[in-house]
Amino acid sequence: MRTRLLCCAMLLGFSMVPAFAGASEGKEVYDKACKSCHGATGQGNPGLAKMMKVEMKPLGSKEVQDKSDADLKKIVTQGTGKMKPVASVTGKQVDDVIAFVRTLR
């Protein structure tokens, strides 16, 4: 029984590593490609929002966090409203940024 619990705990721990790695890698990408508009903590850049006459939802808000990963991926890759697609963020980086955004809850 003890061995079984230890094995399960190890498997659970190993299965979480990619999620944390994705989020930490995503923060690096976010800092380079997203932070100037969305702010360091995902609260948005009020000056930019005012200039563009848009409301930036905090990335940690229920409205943003309730979106599926596929919806967030579409926003990053195709844009939405006045937000243009983020051409510099591609492939696995998009998934990593989404993993980071999930940590902003």
Rosetta blueprint (number, residue, H / E / L):
1 M L
2 R H
3 T H
4 R H
5 L H
6 L H
7 C H
8 C H
9 A H
10 M H
11 L H
12 L H
13 G H
14 F H
15 S H
16 M H
17 V H
18 P H
19 A H
20 F H
21 A H
22 G H
23 A H
24 S H
25 E H
26 G H
27 K H
28 E H
29 V H
30 Y H
31 D H
32 K H
33 A H
34 C L
35 K H
36 S H
37 C H
38 H H
39 G L
40 A L
41 T L
42 G L
43 Q L
44 G L
45 N L
46 P H
47 G H
48 L H
49 A H
50 K H
51 M H
52 M H
53 K L
54 V L
55 E L
56 M L
57 K L
58 P L
59 L L
60 G L
61 S L
62 K H
63 E H
64 V H
65 Q H
66 D L
67 K L
68 S L
69 D H
70 A H
71 D H
72 L H
73 K H
74 K H
75 I H
76 V H
77 T H
78 Q H
79 G L
80 T E
81 G L
82 K L
83 M E
84 K L
85 P L
86 V L
87 A L
88 S L
89 V L
90 T L
91 G L
92 K H
93 Q H
94 V H
95 D H
96 D H
97 V H
98 I H
99 A H
100 F H
101 V H
102 R H
103 T L
104 L L
105 R L
